[in-house]
Amino acid sequence: MHQLSPLLQQADQDCKDYLAVSEHERDAIVQQNMDELERLLQQKRPLIEALARHDQNIKSYCSAQQLDPQSLRDHIASLGDADLSITYQQFLEHLEQCKAANDRNARLVRHSQHSTSTLLDLLRNQGESGQNIYDQLGNRSRSGVSRDLTKV
């Protein structure tokens, strides 16, 4: 067994764990379940730290072997260890899935923030600048512009 095997196996497992938490996080974002989101963030923190450590360990290995990290795939292939090559490939695939899940969740959060902001603007009557329907006292605006409530 090559010295990279346990490192890559653990890194791959941490990627899978991160991906599972990210899937639950997506559901909590969609459901706007803040309590669940907070709990999931607590679960993600140690996984992020572990993945950062794995990254540093892989970089240290490359440095010790005088390898450019970009050539690690070729280095692993040159070792002739099929299991190590498979583990490395799985790790890279799971790492890419983690990035995609993280990007997706970030987009969901941004969309949710935008929707909430838009709704708040409408409630504050700021959704359409210069077209106030009601004044501060709740009376119809004197601007003469009216808007059908069904056309929000």
SEVOGU-363903 format. One record per residue: residue number from 0; y, x, z of N, C-alpha, C, CB in turn. Coordinates in steps of 0.02 Angstrom, whole numbers, plus 50000, padded with zeros to 5 digits. Glycine has a CB too. Example, Ala and Ser with C-alpha at 12.3 -4.5 7.8 and 13.67 -1.06 7.14 Angstrom:
REM residues 2
{0, {49716, 50660, 50390}, {49775, 50615, 50390}, {49835, 50660, 50390}, {49776, 50565, 50452}}
{1, {49888, 50642, 50354}, {49947, 50684, 50357}, {50002, 50645, 50394}, {49970, 50704, 50286}}
This chain:
REM residues 152
{0, {49941, 50042, 50000}, {50000, 50000, 50000}, {50062, 50045, 50000}, {50000, 49952, 50061}}
{1, {50107, 50029, 49956}, {50169, 50067, 49950}, {50217, 50047, 50005}, {50200, 50056, 49880}}
{2, {50262, 50092, 50024}, {50308, 50077, 50079}, {50357, 50021, 50062}, {50347, 50140, 50096}}
{3, {50366, 50006, 49999}, {50410, 49950, 49980}, {50376, 49882, 49990}, {50431, 49957, 49908}}
{4, {50310, 49880, 49991}, {50274, 49816, 49995}, {50295, 49773, 50054}, {50200, 49828, 49998}}
{5, {50293, 49799, 50115}, {50311, 49755, 50171}, {50385, 49733, 50168}, {50298, 49790, 50237}}
{6, {50428, 49778, 50145}, {50499, 49762, 50140}, {50510, 49705, 50090}, {50540, 49824, 50119}}
{7, {50479, 49711, 50032}, {50487, 49659, 49980}, {50453, 49594, 50000}, {50458, 49683, 49914}}
{8, {50396, 49598, 50035}, {50363, 49537, 50057}, {50407, 49499, 50108}, {50295, 49554, 50088}}
{9, {50435, 49536, 50154}, {50479, 49503, 50204}, {50542, 49477, 50172}, {50496, 49552, 50260}}
{10, {50571, 49515, 50126}, {50631, 49493, 50090}, {50616, 49429, 50050}, {50657, 49548, 50043}}
{11, {50558, 49428, 50018}, {50539, 49368, 49980}, {50530, 49308, 50026}, {50474, 49382, 49941}}
{12, {50499, 49318, 50084}, {50489, 49263, 50131}, {50557, 49238, 50157}, {50445, 49286, 50190}}
{13, {50603, 49283, 50171}, {50669, 49263, 50194}, {50706, 49224, 50139}, {50710, 49324, 50216}}
{14, {50696, 49244, 50076}, {50725, 49206, 50020}, {50697, 49135, 50018}, {50712, 49242, 49953}}
{15, {50632, 49129, 50026}, {50601, 49063, 50025}, {50629, 49020, 50082}, {50525, 49068, 50031}}
{16, {50635, 49050, 50141}, {50662, 49014, 50199}, {50734, 48992, 50187}, {50657, 49057, 50263}}
{17, {50773, 49037, 50158}, {50843, 49022, 50142}, {50847, 48965, 50092}, {50880, 49085, 50115}}
{18, {50803, 48967, 50042}, {50802, 48915, 49991}, {50784, 48847, 50022}, {50752, 48933, 49936}}
{19, {50736, 48846, 50067}, {50717, 48784, 50100}, {50776, 48755, 50141}, {50656, 48795, 50146}}
{20, {50811, 48798, 50177}, {50869, 48775, 50215}, {50923, 48750, 50167}, {50896, 48832, 50260}}
{21, {50932, 48784, 50111}, {50982, 48763, 50062}, {50967, 48695, 50033}, {50987, 48815, 50006}}
{22, {50903, 48680, 50024}, {50884, 48614, 49998}, {50902, 48560, 50049}, {50809, 48612, 49981}}
{23, {50888, 48573, 50113}, {50906, 48526, 50166}, {50982, 48519, 50171}, {50876, 48548, 50234}}
{24, {51015, 48576, 50161}, {51088, 48576, 50163}, {51117, 48531, 50108}, {51115, 48648, 50156}}
{25, {51088, 48534, 50048}, {51110, 48491, 49993}, {51106, 48418, 50013}, {51068, 48504, 49930}}
{26, {51049, 48399, 50042}, {51040, 48330, 50063}, {51092, 48310, 50116}, {50969, 48320, 50091}}
{27, {51105, 48355, 50163}, {51154, 48340, 50216}, {51225, 48334, 50187}, {51151, 48394, 50270}}
{28, {51240, 48375, 50137}, {51307, 48371, 50105}, {51314, 48304, 50070}, {51317, 48429, 50055}}
{29, {51264, 48285, 50032}, {51266, 48221, 49995}, {51272, 48162, 50044}, {51202, 48214, 49951}}
{30, {51236, 48166, 50099}, {51238, 48112, 50149}, {51298, 48118, 50196}, {51174, 48112, 50189}}
{31, {51335, 48171, 50189}, {51393, 48186, 50232}, {51373, 48184, 50306}, {51449, 48136, 50219}}
{32, {51316, 48214, 50321}, {51290, 48218, 50388}, {51313, 48283, 50420}, {51211, 48212, 50389}}
{33, {51370, 48280, 50454}, {51401, 48341, 50481}, {51360, 48373, 50537}, {51471, 48324, 50507}}
{34, {51327, 48332, 50577}, {51285, 48360, 50631}, {51228, 48401, 50601}, {51257, 48304, 50676}}
{35, {51197, 48374, 50550}, {51142, 48410, 50517}, {51168, 48473, 50482}, {51106, 48363, 50467}}
{36, {51226, 48468, 50451}, {51255, 48527, 50419}, {51267, 48583, 50469}, {51321, 48508, 50384}}
{37, {51293, 48565, 50526}, {51306, 48616, 50578}, {51241, 48649, 50600}, {51342, 48584, 50639}}
{38, {51189, 48609, 50609}, {51124, 48636, 50630}, {51096, 48682, 50575}, {51074, 48578, 50644}}
{39, {51103, 48662, 50512}, {51078, 48702, 50457}, {51117, 48768, 50450}, {51081, 48663, 50392}}
{40, {51182, 48765, 50462}, {51221, 48827, 50460}, {51198, 48876, 50512}, {51296, 48811, 50470}}
{41, {51178, 48850, 50570}, {51151, 48894, 50622}, {51085, 48926, 50600}, {51140, 48854, 50688}}
{42, {51046, 48889, 50561}, {50983, 48916, 50535}, {50995, 48967, 50479}, {50938, 48859, 50508}}
{43, {51047, 48956, 50440}, {51061, 49001, 50383}, {51088, 49069, 50405}, {51111, 48968, 50336}}
{44, {51126, 49070, 50459}, {51159, 49131, 50480}, {51110, 49190, 50488}, {51195, 49120, 50546}}
{45, {51055, 49182, 50526}, {51009, 49239, 50533}, {50974, 49257, 50468}, {50956, 49223, 50586}}
{46, {50964, 49208, 50424}, {50933, 49223, 50359}, {50980, 49264, 50315}, {50912, 49158, 50324}}
{47, {51043, 49247, 50317}, {51092, 49285, 50279}, {51095, 49357, 50305}, {51162, 49252, 50283}}
{48, {51095, 49364, 50370}, {51095, 49431, 50400}, {51032, 49470, 50381}, {51101, 49427, 50477}}
{49, {50975, 49437, 50381}, {50912, 49469, 50363}, {50914, 49491, 50290}, {50852, 49422, 50376}}
{50, {50939, 49448, 50245}, {50943, 49465, 50174}, {50990, 49524, 50163}, {50965, 49405, 50133}}
{51, {51044, 49527, 50202}, {51090, 49584, 50197}, {51056, 49648, 50219}, {51154, 49571, 50240}}
{52, {51015, 49643, 50272}, {50977, 49702, 50295}, {50927, 49725, 50242}, {50940, 49687, 50361}}
{53, {50893, 49677, 50211}, {50845, 49694, 50158}, {50881, 49729, 50101}, {50809, 49630, 50132}}
{54, {50939, 49704, 50083}, {50978, 49735, 50030}, {50995, 49807, 50048}, {51043, 49695, 50017}}
{55, {51016, 49817, 50110}, {51032, 49885, 50132}, {50970, 49930, 50132}, {51064, 49883, 50203}}
{56, {50913, 49903, 50154}, {50851, 49943, 50155}, {50828, 49961, 50085}, {50796, 49904, 50191}}
{57, {50836, 49915, 50038}, {50818, 49929, 49968}, {50864, 49983, 49940}, {50820, 49865, 49925}}
{58, {50928, 49978, 49956}, {50976, 50029, 49933}, {50960, 50097, 49964}, {51048, 50008, 49951}}
{59, {50940, 50096, 50027}, {50922, 50159, 50061}, {50860, 50190, 50029}, {50908, 50147, 50136}}
{60, {50811, 50148, 50012}, {50752, 50172, 49978}, {50771, 50204, 49912}, {50701, 50115, 49967}}
{61, {50812, 50170, 49874}, {50834, 50196, 49809}, {50871, 50262, 49817}, {50879, 50145, 49773}}
{62, {50913, 50266, 49867}, {50950, 50328, 49880}, {50902, 50385, 49898}, {51002, 50317, 49936}}
{63, {50854, 50370, 49940}, {50805, 50422, 49960}, {50763, 50445, 49901}, {50760, 50395, 50015}}
{64, {50750, 50400, 49854}, {50711, 50417, 49795}, {50755, 50442, 49737}, {50671, 50356, 49772}}
{65, {50820, 50446, 49750}, {50869, 50466, 49700}, {50865, 50421, 49639}, {50858, 50539, 49680}}
{66, {50864, 50356, 49653}, {50860, 50305, 49601}, {50925, 50265, 49599}, {50800, 50258, 49612}}
{67, {50943, 50246, 49540}, {50996, 50196, 49532}, {50963, 50129, 49548}, {51028, 50198, 49459}}
{68, {50994, 50087, 49591}, {50963, 50023, 49607}, {50946, 49981, 49545}, {51008, 49983, 49652}}
{69, {50983, 49991, 49491}, {50969, 49954, 49430}, {50903, 49974, 49398}, {51026, 49965, 49380}}
{70, {50879, 50033, 49415}, {50816, 50057, 49385}, {50756, 50047, 49432}, {50822, 50130, 49366}}
{71, {50765, 50008, 49485}, {50711, 49997, 49532}, {50651, 49963, 49499}, {50735, 49955, 49592}}
{72, {50664, 49916, 49454}, {50610, 49881, 49420}, {50567, 49931, 49381}, {50638, 49828, 49372}}
{73, {50599, 49977, 49345}, {50562, 50027, 49307}, {50523, 50073, 49354}, {50609, 50068, 49263}}
{74, {50554, 50091, 49410}, {50522, 50134, 49459}, {50458, 50100, 49486}, {50570, 50151, 49517}}
{75, {50465, 50036, 49504}, {50407, 50000, 49531}, {50352, 49995, 49478}, {50428, 49929, 49554}}
{76, {50371, 49982, 49416}, {50322, 49979, 49362}, {50287, 50046, 49353}, {50355, 49958, 49295}}
{77, {50323, 50101, 49362}, {50294, 50167, 49354}, {50244, 50185, 49409}, {50348, 50220, 49351}}
{78, {50247, 50149, 49465}, {50201, 50163, 49520}, {50131, 50138, 49505}, {50227, 50132, 49584}}
{79, {50124, 50092, 49458}, {50057, 50067, 49439}, {50027, 50021, 49490}, {50011, 50124, 49427}}
{80, {50066, 49993, 49535}, {50042, 49947, 49586}, {50058, 49875, 49564}, {50073, 49962, 49656}}
{81, {50008, 49840, 49537}, {50019, 49773, 49510}, {50043, 49725, 49563}, {49954, 49747, 49478}}
{82, {50015, 49729, 49623}, {50037, 49684, 49677}, {50110, 49694, 49695}, {49993, 49694, 49739}}
{83, {50130, 49757, 49697}, {50200, 49773, 49712}, {50246, 49746, 49657}, {50209, 49850, 49720}}
{84, {50226, 49754, 49595}, {50266, 49728, 49539}, {50272, 49652, 49543}, {50234, 49748, 49472}}
{85, {50218, 49618, 49559}, {50219, 49545, 49565}, {50265, 49524, 49623}, {50148, 49517, 49576}}
{86, {50258, 49558, 49679}, {50299, 49542, 49737}, {50373, 49552, 49722}, {50279, 49585, 49798}}
{87, {50388, 49606, 49687}, {50458, 49620, 49669}, {50485, 49566, 49622}, {50464, 49690, 49637}}
{88, {50444, 49548, 49573}, {50466, 49496, 49525}, {50477, 49429, 49560}, {50414, 49489, 49469}}
{89, {50432, 49411, 49606}, {50440, 49349, 49643}, {50503, 49351, 49686}, {50378, 49336, 49688}}
{90, {50515, 49408, 49717}, {50575, 49416, 49758}, {50637, 49405, 49715}, {50577, 49487, 49790}}
{91, {50640, 49436, 49656}, {50698, 49428, 49612}, {50707, 49355, 49591}, {50691, 49472, 49551}}
{92, {50652, 49321, 49576}, {50656, 49250, 49556}, {50681, 49207, 49614}, {50587, 49225, 49533}}
{93, {50655, 49220, 49674}, {50678, 49180, 49731}, {50750, 49196, 49749}, {50632, 49194, 49792}}
{94, {50770, 49258, 49740}, {50839, 49278, 49753}, {50886, 49241, 49705}, {50848, 49355, 49746}}
{95, {50867, 49236, 49643}, {50906, 49200, 49593}, {50909, 49125, 49610}, {50876, 49210, 49522}}
{96, {50854, 49097, 49634}, {50853, 49027, 49654}, {50900, 49016, 49714}, {50782, 49004, 49671}}
{97, {50901, 49064, 49760}, {50946, 49059, 49818}, {51019, 49058, 49795}, {50934, 49118, 49867}}
{98, {51035, 49102, 49748}, {51103, 49104, 49722}, {51121, 49038, 49689}, {51111, 49163, 49672}}
{99, {51076, 49011, 49649}, {51089, 48948, 49615}, {51097, 48891, 49665}, {51031, 48931, 49566}}
{100, {51056, 48889, 49717}, {51061, 48837, 49768}, {51126, 48843, 49806}, {51001, 48840, 49816}}
{101, {51145, 48904, 49821}, {51208, 48916, 49856}, {51267, 48894, 49814}, {51214, 48990, 49876}}
{102, {51266, 48910, 49749}, {51320, 48890, 49704}, {51323, 48814, 49698}, {51310, 48922, 49634}}
{103, {51265, 48782, 49693}, {51261, 48709, 49688}, {51291, 48677, 49750}, {51188, 48686, 49678}}
{104, {51273, 48702, 49808}, {51298, 48673, 49870}, {51373, 48684, 49877}, {51262, 48704, 49931}}
{105, {51397, 48741, 49854}, {51469, 48753, 49855}, {51506, 48704, 49810}, {51484, 48826, 49833}}
{106, {51477, 48690, 49751}, {51508, 48640, 49706}, {51508, 48571, 49738}, {51470, 48639, 49639}}
{107, {51454, 48553, 49772}, {51451, 48489, 49806}, {51504, 48483, 49860}, {51381, 48478, 49836}}
{108, {51513, 48537, 49897}, {51564, 48537, 49950}, {51634, 48530, 49919}, {51559, 48602, 49993}}
{109, {51647, 48568, 49866}, {51713, 48564, 49833}, {51724, 48493, 49806}, {51718, 48615, 49776}}
{110, {51673, 48464, 49777}, {51680, 48396, 49751}, {51694, 48346, 49808}, {51616, 48375, 49713}}
{111, {51658, 48354, 49862}, {51668, 48310, 49919}, {51739, 48318, 49948}, {51616, 48325, 49974}}
{112, {51762, 48380, 49952}, {51830, 48393, 49977}, {51882, 48361, 49930}, {51843, 48469, 49983}}
{113, {51871, 48369, 49865}, {51918, 48340, 49816}, {51919, 48264, 49822}, {51899, 48362, 49744}}
{114, {51860, 48234, 49827}, {51856, 48161, 49833}, {51891, 48136, 49895}, {51783, 48138, 49833}}
{115, {51879, 48171, 49950}, {51911, 48152, 50014}, {51986, 48160, 50009}, {51883, 48195, 50071}}
{116, {52008, 48214, 49980}, {52080, 48225, 49971}, {52112, 48172, 49928}, {52092, 48294, 49941}}
{117, {52079, 48153, 49874}, {52104, 48102, 49829}, {52109, 48035, 49865}, {52060, 48095, 49767}}
{118, {52058, 48018, 49903}, {52059, 47955, 49941}, {52115, 47955, 49993}, {51992, 47944, 49975}}
{119, {52124, 48011, 50027}, {52178, 48016, 50075}, {52246, 48008, 50042}, {52175, 48082, 50113}}
{120, {52254, 48039, 49984}, {52317, 48032, 49946}, {52329, 47959, 49928}, {52316, 48075, 49883}}
{121, {52277, 47925, 49906}, {52284, 47854, 49889}, {52303, 47813, 49950}, {52220, 47827, 49858}}
{122, {52271, 47828, 50006}, {52287, 47792, 50067}, {52358, 47805, 50090}, {52238, 47810, 50122}}
{123, {52382, 47865, 50077}, {52451, 47882, 50095}, {52500, 47862, 50040}, {52456, 47958, 50107}}
{124, {52474, 47831, 49987}, {52514, 47811, 49930}, {52545, 47871, 49895}, {52568, 47761, 49951}}
{125, {52507, 47925, 49891}, {52531, 47985, 49858}, {52490, 48001, 49796}, {52530, 48044, 49906}}
{126, {52446, 47956, 49777}, {52403, 47969, 49720}, {52440, 47972, 49654}, {52351, 47917, 49716}}
{127, {52495, 47935, 49649}, {52534, 47935, 49588}, {52606, 47949, 49607}, {52528, 47868, 49548}}
{128, {52628, 48009, 49597}, {52695, 48028, 49618}, {52747, 47986, 49581}, {52708, 48103, 49605}}
{129, {52798, 47964, 49618}, {52853, 47927, 49588}, {52838, 47853, 49576}, {52873, 47958, 49525}}
{130, {52778, 47830, 49590}, {52761, 47760, 49579}, {52740, 47728, 49644}, {52706, 47754, 49526}}
{131, {52781, 47732, 49694}, {52765, 47701, 49758}, {52763, 47626, 49751}, {52817, 47721, 49812}}
{132, {52710, 47596, 49774}, {52702, 47524, 49769}, {52735, 47491, 49829}, {52628, 47505, 49765}}
{133, {52727, 47521, 49887}, {52756, 47494, 49948}, {52800, 47547, 49980}, {52700, 47470, 49997}}
{134, {52853, 47524, 50013}, {52895, 47571, 50048}, {52866, 47584, 50118}, {52968, 47545, 50053}}
{135, {52902, 47621, 50158}, {52877, 47640, 50224}, {52869, 47580, 50271}, {52924, 47690, 50256}}
{136, {52904, 47525, 50257}, {52899, 47465, 50299}, {52844, 47418, 50276}, {52965, 47429, 50299}}
{137, {52812, 47435, 50220}, {52758, 47393, 50195}, {52782, 47341, 50146}, {52724, 47359, 50251}}
{138, {52846, 47343, 50127}, {52874, 47296, 50078}, {52863, 47324, 50009}, {52949, 47283, 50092}}
{139, {52863, 47278, 49959}, {52856, 47300, 49890}, {52912, 47348, 49872}, {52855, 47239, 49842}}
{140, {52894, 47398, 49835}, {52943, 47447, 49812}, {52992, 47414, 49764}, {52907, 47506, 49779}}
{141, {53052, 47438, 49763}, {53104, 47412, 49719}, {53100, 47445, 49650}, {53173, 47423, 49749}}
{142, {53052, 47489, 49640}, {53048, 47524, 49576}, {53028, 47477, 49519}, {52999, 47580, 49581}}
{143, {53004, 47418, 49536}, {52984, 47371, 49485}, {52916, 47385, 49455}, {53035, 47371, 49431}}
{144, {52885, 47438, 49476}, {52819, 47455, 49450}, {52766, 47426, 49497}, {52811, 47533, 49443}}
{145, {52722, 47388, 49469}, {52668, 47362, 49511}, {52602, 47386, 49482}, {52671, 47284, 49515}}
{146, {52553, 47387, 49524}, {52488, 47411, 49504}, {52436, 47362, 49529}, {52474, 47483, 49530}}
{147, {52392, 47342, 49484}, {52338, 47298, 49502}, {52290, 47334, 49549}, {52301, 47273, 49439}}
{148, {52270, 47304, 49604}, {52227, 47336, 49653}, {52160, 47355, 49624}, {52218, 47291, 49713}}
{149, {52138, 47322, 49571}, {52074, 47339, 49541}, {52078, 47402, 49499}, {52049, 47281, 49498}}
{150, {52137, 47428, 49489}, {52145, 47489, 49449}, {52168, 47546, 49493}, {52197, 47479, 49392}}
{151, {52125, 47565, 49540}, {52141, 47618, 49587}, {52131, 47685, 49555}, {52097, 47612, 49650}}
